[in-house]
Amino acid sequence: MHPQIRHARFNLIVCSATIVLTSAAYLLMLRFLDPQRARAAFGFFGLLGLLGLGPTFYHIKPSEARVILDERDKQIGDRSQVVAWRIVWLYWSLACLGPWA
């Protein structure tokens, strides 16, 4: 498996697990405790620190020479970034200008 795919899967697993654990803990604590004490559930966001382990997926042995990123990967990344920025701007325009209009 390509190192970037492993890195992306790891990031997806860490982020989704953090969101699920945080929201579940907050809802449980909100049900049984007051809202002030339920904020302690946001401590689960500390699990996002595991994202710092991502560079370990790019470790290659000195005897093993291989390409991690080529021109085609760069073009795909550039195109996906353009699409992502368009979606972000469309979302924020609708979210901010929609209620105003």
BAFI-3210 file (N, C-alpha, C; in Angstrom, 3 decimals, decimal comma, padded with zeros to 6 digits):
// residues 101
n [1|2|3|4|5|6|7|8|9|10|11|12|13|14|15|16|17|18|19|20|21|22|23|24|25|26|27|28|29|30|31|32|33|34|35|36|37|38|39|40|41|42|43|44|45|46|47|48|49|50|51|52|53|54|55|56|57|58|59|60|61|62|63|64|65|66|67|68|69|70|71|72|73|74|75|76|77|78|79|80|81|82|83|84|85|86|87|88|89|90|91|92|93|94|95|96|97|98|99|100|101]
n.u [000,841|000,481|002,411|001,145|-001,545|-001,767|-001,167|-003,289|-005,476|-004,892|-005,064|-007,785|-008,986|-008,088|-009,205|-011,985|-012,471|-011,861|-013,835|-016,181|-015,808|-015,608|-018,085|-019,875|-019,093|-019,594|-022,381|-023,271|-022,253|-023,560|-026,123|-026,115|-024,751|-024,175|-024,087|-021,672|-019,796|-019,844|-018,286|-015,802|-015,562|-014,466|-011,831|-011,097|-010,297|-007,624|-006,649|-006,152|-003,563|-002,261|-002,038|000,408|002,018|002,013|004,225|005,705|004,851|006,200|008,694|011,479|013,777|017,312|018,532|016,524|015,263|012,799|010,101|008,123|006,351|005,134|004,858|002,251|000,812|001,137|-000,337|-002,907|-003,277|-003,207|-005,481|-007,506|-007,258|-008,044|-010,739|-011,614|-011,235|-013,085|-015,476|-015,407|-015,529|-018,004|-019,706|-019,311|-020,133|-022,852|-023,658|-023,155|-024,169|-026,659|-028,626|-028,559|-029,573]
n.v [-001,171|002,245|004,798|007,292|006,653|005,008|006,916|008,734|007,101|006,532|009,145|009,627|007,648|008,408|011,017|010,539|008,748|010,402|012,390|010,868|009,743|012,096|013,406|011,434|011,157|013,765|013,984|011,961|012,883|015,289|014,460|013,284|015,058|018,560|021,246|022,706|020,943|018,992|019,841|018,803|016,633|017,435|017,017|014,779|015,640|015,762|013,464|014,004|014,606|012,355|012,548|013,494|011,336|010,658|011,040|008,701|006,854|007,328|006,368|005,001|002,452|002,912|001,380|000,924|002,340|004,419|006,119|008,533|010,524|011,567|013,327|012,991|012,446|014,905|016,581|015,516|016,070|018,899|019,477|018,391|020,021|022,496|021,953|021,422|023,930|025,433|024,249|024,823|027,650|027,975|026,789|028,494|030,912|030,425|029,825|032,199|034,320|033,425|033,529|036,290|037,263]
n.w [000,000|-000,730|000,853|001,313|001,232|003,470|005,416|005,062|005,725|008,393|009,490|009,022|010,610|013,183|013,430|013,108|015,229|017,380|017,159|017,484|020,074|021,634|021,200|022,126|024,808|025,705|025,368|027,106|029,570|029,715|030,050|032,602|034,240|035,012|032,518|032,765|033,911|032,023|030,002|030,295|028,715|026,370|026,543|025,194|022,738|022,828|021,780|019,163|018,997|018,213|015,515|014,934|014,604|011,992|010,075|010,409|008,608|006,302|006,476|005,042|004,179|003,995|002,004|000,269|-002,490|-003,561|-005,150|-003,623|-004,300|-007,387|-010,585|-011,499|-009,154|-007,919|-009,648|-009,319|-006,600|-006,682|-008,243|-006,621|-004,430|-005,462|-006,028|-003,421|-002,174|-003,633|-002,807|-000,059|-000,094|-001,361|000,520|002,807|001,688|001,209|003,804|005,169|003,596|002,918|005,147|005,420|003,048]
ca.u [000,000|001,256|002,527|000,163|-002,836|-001,702|-001,217|-004,653|-006,353|-004,583|-005,660|-009,242|-009,348|-007,859|-010,178|-013,340|-012,540|-011,882|-015,156|-017,176|-015,601|-015,905|-019,529|-020,549|-018,802|-020,284|-023,818|-023,470|-022,006|-024,605|-027,344|-026,008|-024,129|-024,567|-023,318|-020,322|-018,927|-019,834|-017,237|-014,591|-015,515|-013,654|-010,465|-010,824|-009,645|-006,195|-006,286|-005,701|-002,103|-001,757|-001,780|001,851|002,702|001,871|005,471|006,280|004,449|007,093|010,024|011,964|015,124|018,308|018,835|015,345|015,054|011,527|009,518|006,920|005,448|005,561|004,140|000,819|000,288|001,092|-001,470|-004,134|-003,373|-003,553|-006,887|-008,381|-007,203|-008,884|-012,132|-011,899|-011,382|-014,359|-016,550|-015,351|-016,053|-019,439|-020,372|-019,296|-020,967|-024,241|-023,915|-023,129|-025,012|-028,021|-029,511|-028,580|-030,454]
ca.v [000,000|003,478|005,454|008,362|006,031|004,623|008,138|009,265|006,219|006,761|010,431|009,465|006,855|009,212|012,115|010,032|008,209|011,539|013,031|009,963|009,667|013,389|013,669|010,468|011,515|015,011|013,720|011,194|013,734|016,307|013,819|012,969|016,155|019,881|021,621|023,160|019,781|018,165|020,337|017,991|015,646|017,957|016,539|013,742|016,249|015,511|012,327|014,506|014,628|011,174|012,890|013,735|010,087|010,448|010,874|007,360|006,062|007,627|005,847|003,998|001,996|003,537|000,517|000,861|003,621|004,458|007,447|008,689|011,450|011,883|014,445|012,684|012,646|016,354|017,123|015,081|016,851|020,284|019,522|018,146|021,205|023,514|021,570|021,587|025,357|025,870|023,765|025,597|028,998|027,867|026,535|029,694|031,941|030,086|029,898|033,588|035,208|032,880|034,162|037,728|037,549]
ca.w [000,000|-000,841|002,158|001,467|001,536|004,881|006,206|004,988|006,506|009,804|009,859|009,030|011,791|014,389|013,487|013,336|016,588|018,297|017,090|018,062|021,524|022,244|021,190|022,998|026,200|026,032|025,517|028,342|030,724|029,736|030,564|034,024|034,969|034,511|031,318|033,105|034,132|030,814|029,102|030,481|027,631|025,274|026,743|024,198|021,582|022,978|020,925|017,870|019,054|017,511|014,119|014,816|014,254|010,550|009,315|010,516|007,445|005,191|006,775|004,092|004,494|003,110|000,862|-000,588|-003,181|-004,260|-005,280|-002,808|-004,966|-008,739|-011,194|-011,567|-007,801|-007,674|-010,400|-008,649|-005,371|-007,021|-008,672|-005,477|-003,570|-006,100|-005,793|-001,997|-001,889|-004,208|-001,937|001,182|-000,344|-001,633|001,801|003,638|001,058|001,469|005,247|005,646|002,798|002,861|006,125|005,211|001,896]
c.u [000,894|001,292|001,497|-001,219|-002,863|-001,823|-002,634|-005,626|-006,133|-005,210|-007,172|-009,700|-009,192|-008,918|-011,585|-013,484|-012,608|-013,255|-016,222|-017,035|-015,973|-017,398|-020,281|-020,316|-019,534|-021,777|-024,113|-023,289|-023,062|-025,893|-027,294|-025,418|-024,639|-023,674|-021,895|-019,367|-018,866|-018,763|-015,945|-014,459|-014,663|-012,178|-010,092|-010,194|-008,126|-005,717|-005,827|-004,181|-001,480|-001,489|-000,296|002,646|002,665|003,171|006,113|005,897|005,381|008,508|010,384|013,404|016,116|018,627|017,684|015,095|013,724|010,972|008,243|005,887|005,985|004,677|002,637|000,151|000,166|-000,092|-002,799|-004,345|-003,775|-005,016|-007,835|-008,381|-008,046|-010,356|-012,511|-012,081|-012,681|-015,518|-016,576|-015,922|-017,542|-020,211|-020,447|-020,115|-022,441|-024,583|-023,973|-024,087|-026,457|-028,963|-029,625|-029,543|-031,878]
c.v [001,246|004,197|006,574|007,813|005,592|005,835|008,711|008,409|006,409|008,072|010,336|008,697|007,679|010,302|011,605|009,448|009,334|012,197|012,164|009,907|010,972|013,637|012,701|010,812|012,785|014,771|012,931|012,069|014,830|015,745|013,643|014,106|017,484|020,259|022,091|021,979|018,880|018,624|019,563|016,942|016,127|017,622|015,442|014,329|016,116|014,333|012,779|014,659|013,418|011,449|013,184|012,485|009,808|010,276|009,493|006,483|006,283|007,130|004,774|003,647|002,650|002,685|000,475|002,243|003,552|005,874|007,500|009,532|011,722|013,001|014,212|012,882|014,128|016,986|016,748|015,874|018,295|020,408|019,324|019,338|022,340|023,208|021,778|023,055|025,907|025,459|024,552|026,991|028,982|027,654|027,809|030,817|031,675|030,216|031,329|034,496|034,714|033,514|035,671|038,105|037,235]
c.w [000,000|000,512|002,366|001,779|002,994|005,792|006,213|005,798|008,003|010,281|009,948|010,270|013,063|014,520|013,776|014,737|017,615|018,321|017,747|019,583|022,224|022,306|022,104|024,477|026,606|026,243|026,787|029,578|030,835|030,314|032,080|034,876|034,425|033,314|031,611|033,245|032,912|029,831|029,254|029,384|026,466|025,448|025,764|022,933|021,671|022,155|019,543|017,846|018,376|016,038|013,888|014,480|012,759|009,783|009,443|009,333|006,263|005,431|005,753|004,460|003,530|001,885|-000,145|-001,206|-003,937|-004,231|-004,448|-003,544|-006,368|-009,310|-011,225|-010,201|-007,473|-008,407|-009,746|-007,371|-005,629|-007,420|-007,499|-004,525|-004,154|-005,861|-004,330|-001,645|-002,460|-003,311|-000,629|000,974|-000,647|-000,332|002,632|003,025|001,331|002,952|005,748|004,888|002,715|003,863|005,920|004,078|002,306]
res [m|h|p|q|i|r|h|a|r|f|n|l|i|v|c|s|a|t|i|v|l|t|s|a|a|y|l|l|m|l|r|f|l|d|p|q|r|a|r|a|a|f|g|f|f|g|l|l|g|l|l|g|l|g|p|t|f|y|h|i|k|p|s|e|a|r|v|i|l|d|e|r|d|k|q|i|g|d|r|s|q|v|v|a|w|r|i|v|w|l|y|w|s|l|a|c|l|g|p|w|a]
***
